[in-house]
Amino acid sequence: MLAEEFNRTFREEHRAVRDALLDLVDAFRAGDLARARQLLERIAALAGPHFRYEEESLYPALVAIFGKEYVVKLLEDHDGAIATSRTLVGLAQRPSLSQQETNDAIRLVRTMLPHVSDCDGLSIMVERLDEPKVQQVLHTREQSLAAGLDLFAWADGVRRRPVLVA
């Protein structure tokens, strides 16, 4: 069943982002900004294709289940994650951080974790979509992975929705 394939893949993607975010907290806490930069690159590489197929295929398919308002909230979560990621990259590029900046960085990373766990729950709703819709989502995922755009290249160059959070 395609929904089972989607659920397995979707969960693996969310685990990878979850682990990278938690490792990022540890890197900031340890003052290891080189490691933080590496993790932010990994997160951007993971999130670019993932966000893209969610926005181009998954979220539109879920409007029939959740309604437009909740899907707009999911898009706004992406806006926030993009903006937060940019801020974190800026912090990680500094030679060092004060204790307050370290605390701010950790707080910012933690603001992204709820979207990861909440979004993972969407997989049970995908089980209610018909097979052609699930197939389309999986196809869009493959196209997004093949394009290989990281979060910022996708958000700045391809994303149809402008980022709403400055």
FENPE-V918970 format. One record per residue. N is the residue number from 1. RES is the residue in three letters. OMEGA is omega in whole degrees, 0 to 359 (999 if undefined). D_LAST is the distance of its C-alpha to the last C-alpha in whole Angstrom. Layout:
N | RES | OMEGA | D_LAST
N | RES | OMEGA | D_LAST
//
This chain:
1 | MET | 183 | 41
2 | LEU | 180 | 38
3 | ALA | 178 | 36
4 | GLU | 176 | 37
5 | GLU | 178 | 36
6 | PHE | 182 | 32
7 | ASN | 180 | 32
8 | ARG | 181 | 34
9 | THR | 182 | 31
10 | PHE | 180 | 28
11 | ARG | 178 | 29
12 | GLU | 179 | 30
13 | GLU | 180 | 27
14 | HIS | 176 | 25
15 | ARG | 180 | 27
16 | ALA | 179 | 27
17 | VAL | 178 | 23
18 | ARG | 182 | 24
19 | ASP | 179 | 26
20 | ALA | 178 | 24
21 | LEU | 179 | 21
22 | LEU | 175 | 24
23 | ASP | 178 | 26
24 | LEU | 174 | 22
25 | VAL | 180 | 23
26 | ASP | 180 | 26
27 | ALA | 177 | 25
28 | PHE | 180 | 23
29 | ARG | 181 | 26
30 | ALA | 182 | 28
31 | GLY | 181 | 27
32 | ASP | 184 | 27
33 | LEU | 175 | 24
34 | ALA | 177 | 26
35 | ARG | 178 | 26
36 | ALA | 179 | 22
37 | ARG | 178 | 22
38 | GLN | 181 | 24
39 | LEU | 178 | 23
40 | LEU | 175 | 19
41 | GLU | 178 | 21
42 | ARG | 179 | 23
43 | ILE | 179 | 20
44 | ALA | 179 | 18
45 | ALA | 178 | 21
46 | LEU | 188 | 22
47 | ALA | 182 | 19
48 | GLY | 179 | 19
49 | PRO | 182 | 22
50 | HIS | 179 | 22
51 | PHE | 183 | 18
52 | ARG | 182 | 20
53 | TYR | 174 | 23
54 | GLU | 184 | 22
55 | GLU | 184 | 19
56 | GLU | 186 | 22
57 | SER | 185 | 25
58 | LEU | 183 | 25
59 | TYR | 176 | 23
60 | PRO | 179 | 24
61 | ALA | 183 | 28
62 | LEU | 177 | 27
63 | VAL | 180 | 26
64 | ALA | 181 | 30
65 | ILE | 187 | 30
66 | PHE | 190 | 27
67 | GLY | 185 | 26
68 | LYS | 186 | 23
69 | GLU | 181 | 21
70 | TYR | 178 | 21
71 | VAL | 175 | 20
72 | VAL | 177 | 17
73 | LYS | 178 | 16
74 | LEU | 177 | 17
75 | LEU | 177 | 14
76 | GLU | 174 | 12
77 | ASP | 176 | 13
78 | HIS | 177 | 12
79 | ASP | 181 | 9
80 | GLY | 180 | 9
81 | ALA | 178 | 11
82 | ILE | 180 | 10
83 | ALA | 179 | 7
84 | THR | 179 | 9
85 | SER | 177 | 12
86 | ARG | 178 | 10
87 | THR | 180 | 10
88 | LEU | 177 | 14
89 | VAL | 178 | 15
90 | GLY | 178 | 14
91 | LEU | 183 | 16
92 | ALA | 180 | 19
93 | GLN | 179 | 20
94 | ARG | 178 | 21
95 | PRO | 177 | 25
96 | SER | 180 | 24
97 | LEU | 171 | 23
98 | SER | 178 | 24
99 | GLN | 179 | 25
100 | GLN | 178 | 22
101 | GLU | 176 | 19
102 | THR | 178 | 21
103 | ASN | 179 | 21
104 | ASP | 180 | 17
105 | ALA | 180 | 17
106 | ILE | 178 | 20
107 | ARG | 180 | 18
108 | LEU | 178 | 15
109 | VAL | 182 | 17
110 | ARG | 177 | 19
111 | THR | 181 | 16
112 | MET | 183 | 16
113 | LEU | 180 | 20
114 | PRO | 178 | 20
115 | HIS | 180 | 18
116 | VAL | 182 | 21
117 | SER | 179 | 24
118 | ASP | 182 | 23
119 | CYS | 180 | 22
120 | ASP | 179 | 26
121 | GLY | 178 | 27
122 | LEU | 184 | 27
123 | SER | 179 | 30
124 | ILE | 176 | 32
125 | MET | 178 | 31
126 | VAL | 177 | 31
127 | GLU | 181 | 35
128 | ARG | 178 | 35
129 | LEU | 177 | 34
130 | ASP | 185 | 37
131 | GLU | 180 | 38
132 | PRO | 178 | 37
133 | LYS | 178 | 33
134 | VAL | 178 | 33
135 | GLN | 179 | 35
136 | GLN | 178 | 32
137 | VAL | 179 | 29
138 | LEU | 178 | 31
139 | HIS | 178 | 32
140 | THR | 176 | 28
141 | ARG | 179 | 27
142 | GLU | 178 | 30
143 | GLN | 180 | 29
144 | SER | 178 | 25
145 | LEU | 180 | 27
146 | ALA | 179 | 29
147 | ALA | 173 | 26
148 | GLY | 181 | 25
149 | LEU | 176 | 21
150 | ASP | 186 | 19
151 | LEU | 186 | 16
152 | PHE | 177 | 14
153 | ALA | 178 | 17
154 | TRP | 184 | 17
155 | ALA | 184 | 13
156 | ASP | 188 | 13
157 | GLY | 188 | 17
158 | VAL | 186 | 18
159 | ARG | 181 | 16
160 | ARG | 183 | 17
161 | ARG | 176 | 14
162 | PRO | 177 | 10
163 | VAL | 184 | 7
164 | LEU | 181 | 6
165 | VAL | 181 | 4
166 | ALA | 999 | 0
//
